Every structure is written in structure tokens, then in C-alpha cells.
Amino acid sequence: MTMLSDRQQLSYIASQAADARLNVELETEGMTLNIGPQHPATHGTLRIICRLDGEQVVWAEPSAGYMHRGYEKLTEVRTFPQVTTLINRIDWLGSFANEVPFILAAEKLMEIEAPPRAQVIRTILFELSRIANVSLFLGDLGVQMGAITPVFLAFRDREYVLNLIEGATGGRFHPNFDRIGGLKDDLPKGWIDETRQVMIKLQQFCDTIEDLLFGNEIFQSRMRGIGIIPADIAKSYGLSGANLRASGIDYDLRRDQELPMAWDKADWRVWTHPDGDSFARCWVRLQETRESCKIVEQLLDQIPAGPIMTKVPRIIKVPEGEAWVATENPLGEMGYYVVSKGDLGPFRVKIRSASFNNISVVPWALKGVYVPDVITILASLYFILGDIDR
Amino acid sequence: MSAVLAVEVPYWGQSLLRVLGGLVAVLLPAGTIVYLFLFKMMSFMQSRLGPMEAGPYGSLQLVAEVGKWMQKEDLAPENADRTIFKMAPLVVLVSTFLLVAVIPFGPDAYFTNFAVGVFFGLAVSSISVLGILIAGWASANKYSLLGGLRAAGQLIAYELPLVLATLGVVIQAESMNFQEIVVAQNTGAIFGFEWLGNPFIFTQFIGFLIFMIAVQAELTQAPFDMPIAESELVSGYMTEYSGFRFLIFFIAEFATAGIFALIASLLFLGGWGVPFVWFDWNSLDDVSWWMNLVGPLIMLTKMLLLTFIIMWVRFSYPRFREDQLQTFAWKVLIPLSLANIGITAILKVAV
């Protein structure tokens, strides 16, 4: 059990008080406000039902499912190589990262491993998709709070990363590049030098955003001490990724588990923040973007020579068995539980997507806050609709 | 005004001229601000080009936009209180037109010139609150209602620092008449140094800052755009408006920005005048007739300068939360402006 800070306790008390006040004070009637499904702050079609007392939220509940596409079921009627096309679209901003855990699970069942060169390139692309994803988050933060300029800078610099992903894989948003046993293609000529330059640009972008937003006093007053999620609450709601690390829990699947990936070859660190408020979540993401740039820069020097595919049969049949592989995706822990009956396609796939668990804390976190804070808390929790609804 | 034309203009003719002049004075700043700042400057700040297709360098984009808005269907929500729903944008625009009535653009180029011009201007500027509150209530939309109530709270809170910041100038100029305030600035001297006149921005710098911050809030521009807050309230009190009723809100927003900038330049930057020492003028009667033509240009320049600052802040800052905004008005701006008035008054009497 972690100790709560004074500020965290106060916010909890305030939320409890708001709950009680509706019945104790004047006989007032609250207002139910539907934030979404069509609302600029929900990045898509998330609906949040808020019960308001004035501008204060007394009770809130996210209502997901407006974008449900049934990917878990659809995977059952696809062959293993076809599944990556679908799962690309789960977290559409960091698509490549979606493919990796599924492919790793399939490889685990087949008891093969990608060659070292493919592992390193996989890791690089994985981190690039993280950068593409989180850099948009950093720009979008400003928009949620009325600062309209940073998002354009974010779109501009994310474009460099998307160009890199396109250069290597042929797809900007949905690469569909990962294969069981390796990668589809090798890197194109000149790609490595270009990536080095882009990583410098992206680190400058992080500095710019830190100056523009994180150093801004209004930004800080909107973010600090708002939407505090204590460590034990974060754990009990199953938060993952930066949301969890912002609550002070040092947990990162890239470091904490053994995977045939290349993260251990680079020198980087996991950032945590003790506060657990909205600012901490954003700050941790900013630092992670920097760390990702560092990882990519270091791995670029360590790409070994060799094949990019191991020997796999032309028609892939995954032997009978069950496998669970989770990785630290841009949004948090994303895992696939793959059950195979020895057919061409999976018998059943359970997708554990990060956003779905991350928004489960919304009813707790929104209690007692004001309507403007709803937006900043949602923005700092950072979900992507495809990742919630799958 | 008749003196400008050097011919006797009948009363109806004068009235017609004033109406036309008023339209120009409202629409021209609005159009200029929207094109120069909202379209182009914002784009350049955000590393993009902005509109480029309509007209040379996109300069006719605004015409195209207006055409688009005029064509749209005049929608009103089913549950809306239709009469006042349709009335609300007009109420907001009325306050803009009433404001422009007291602004002088030259020694004779004014719509009306009366002794309590400052007082009148600040009074009619709050009419827009009514329009916004009406719009928020009549839309029968929860977001509009929240936006309207936020706007009402904010505009009333920031009306006070606006008035109090102006009082410092009024004390220093010993008049509430805009013409006399302009003359006082242009005939004044800073420690005997007459060449620049005495624009009150130097002596009333705190007042100027408070005035500009309050103007930013009155115009509901970021960082005070809580009533509109497009990321949380969709578009606040304007959510349900479309077509030309939205256009009226839009014009009113930017015309009022221009007019508040004009008022700020009158109060703090010397208005339409040049320092009278330059041409050996002593009072308003000595000012040459050509100042009626140059004056509006000087005013336009100063207006663009001040709206540039307003827009610069707007494009750079995130917005305050409602309670932080109120705290800022009541706990920072109002005590500061009261202190400013006190100090001004003491110095005025003592020096």
C-alpha cells in the first residue's frame, strides 16, 4: 500500500463530498450530460455519461462499443498471416506495434524465432510507431486545452516518422509488415541515415513541446493536481503503460520480460513520476518519446547482418496450443492470447488492448472534477477508440 | 463631419453618411482581422500556408466564406425558443454597432461626440452578454447552456477590471470624452519632453495591461475562451447556430475585437492624433482638416497592432479553467486596477 500525498487525499475527499452534496444541500436536480459519442474531445466515438451538479461531475461512466468491429471474432475466420491486416487497425496511430505481440505469440506456438536482424528492425519499427503515436498525443494535448498551435507542429514532425515507416514498409498507417518468422522485406537503401536525422528532429520536437506546453503556466495549472490516480487504484483498475508509470509504479514490459526483441541491446531508462496526476501522465509520455528516439538511434548502429526471415513453411499451420504474449505498446500493455487447434487460422484470439483497461478508471477519476477537467483527464489518459472497441 | 466636406449637408444626408460610415467601421476591421490574423498569421504560426486559392494569396477567401454562410439553411433546433433564438445574434451585433458610435477617427470624423463617451462605450459593451446568455438559453442544448452561463460569469467578472483600468486614464485626462482624452495625450509632455506627447501607455502601463487582458476575456479569445471551448463544449453558446446567424456572431466577435483595439488605442496610444507639437497645434480647433483623412489610417494602424497582440496570445495559449479565470479576475486584476486608480489619483493631486 503506497502512502497518499496530501493533495491526493484532498482530491479524494472532494470527490466523496461532491457525491454526498447532491442529497444533503438544496433539493437540486442534476443534469445528465452526454459527452460523445460525437464530441471533439473523445477522438472518435466514445460516449461518457456524466451526471453534473453545476459544472461538477458527480458520476461518470464511459460507454464504449460504438466502434466495435469484432476483430476477435474475425480472426477466427482468417489464416495466421491474414490476421496482421486486421490487428493493424486496433491502435491505428501505432499500427506496427499491434502486429508484434500477435506474431510473437504465433512464433512461440511454432517454436521458432526471428533472426537477429529481423528482431532489431522489428524493435526499431516498434519504437518508430510509438513515436508516431505519442507525438500526436503531445500535440493533441494542446488542442484539448485550447492551444491550437502545437498540434500542427506535431502533425508536421509526425509526418517525418510516417515517411520513414512508409519507406521501410510501404504503408504509412497500416504497414502489415510483420511476418511469422521475420519481416516482409529488408530495409531500403539510405533508410538508416534518414532515420538518424529524423530522430534528431523528433528530439527537437520534444524540446519544443516541452517549451510550448509543459512550461506553460496555464497548462500546468490545468494539469497539476488534477485527475490524480494513486498507485493502488491504478493497479486495481489494471492501468498500464504511461498511465501506470505516472502513478509511480516502475513497470515496463520492454524491460521486465524476456522477448525475442532488441530492447535489451540499447541503453535507456523507464521514467516514472510520483504524482499520478494529469501532468505526470503527459510528462512520462514526453520522456518516453525521448527514450524511444534514443533506443532507435542506438539500435541503428547495431543492426546485424543476416537474413530477415527464418525458414517457415509456405503454408503456415500453427501447432496446437495456447500462448500469451504482451508487449509495451504506445498506449500500454497489449497482449494476445492465441489458441490454436493446429489449423490454418487461430481457433480463438483474446485481445487485451491497453485503452480498454485504461478508460475503466474513468468513473473513479472523474468523480468530483469540473467539466473542463474531464477533458484534460481524458486527454491525459490517452485512449484511441480503435483500441477500446477493437 | 460637415466641416470635412466643406459643404452644408442636410440632416438626413449626415445620418446616411453616419450609417454607411458605421458599417465600414464595423465590417472593415472585422474583415481585415479575419483575413490577416485568423487566416494568414495563424497559418504562418502553425507552419502552413492558410487559404491560397480564392483570390490572390487567398485574399478573397473571406468573401467565399461569407457566400457559403449566406447560402446555408437557417436552422433552429426543434425545442428552441425560436423568437429569441433568432434574436440573439442581432443583440450581440447591436452592442458592436453602439460601441463604434462613440469612437472618433479624427478631429471632425466621428459619429457622435458626447461628454461621457467612455462611460457610454463601456456600458453598451455589456449588451453583448445579454445576447450570449439568450443564445445559450434559447438553443435548448446543454452545451450551449453551459457555454452561455460561463460567458455570462466571465464577461461580468472582466467588465470590472475593464472599467477600473479605464478609470486611471479618465483621472489622468480629466475627462470622459474620447476627443479630450486624445487631445490630452497629444498635447501632454513626459517630464517636459513634448516631442512624443504623452501617450498614457507610459504613465498607465499597468492600466494598459489590465485593459488588454480584460479585453481578451471580453472577446472570449484564448486563454479566456472557456465559453466557446471547442474541445469540451463543442462551440459553447454558438453550437446550434448555422448559416448567417453564425456569421453574425462571427462578425460581431471580430468587429468587437477591432473596436476594443480602437478604444485601447484611443485610451492608451494617443488615438487618431499625432503629437500636436509637430505641427504647432495647441488645441483641437487648431488641428488641420487633413487629420480627418490621416486620422482613420493612424487608428487602423494602431488597431492592427493591438489586434495582432490579441491574436498572438490567442494562438499561443491554452485556456484557463472557469474557476481559475474567476480567481484571476477577482483576486489579481481587480485589486491591481484599484491600486492603480489609487496611485494615479494620489499622483494627480500631488504632482
Interface residues (C-beta under 8 A of the other chain):
Chain A: M31 L33 H39 P40 A41 E55 G142 V143 Q144 M145 G146 A147 I148 T149 F152 L153 R156 L213 N216 I218 F219 S221 R222 Y370 V371 P372 D373 V374 I375
Chain B: M42 M45 Q46 S47 R48 K142 Y143 L146 A222 P223 D225 M226 A229 E230 S231 E232 L233 V234 F315 S316 Y317 P318 R319 F320 R321 E322 D323 Q324
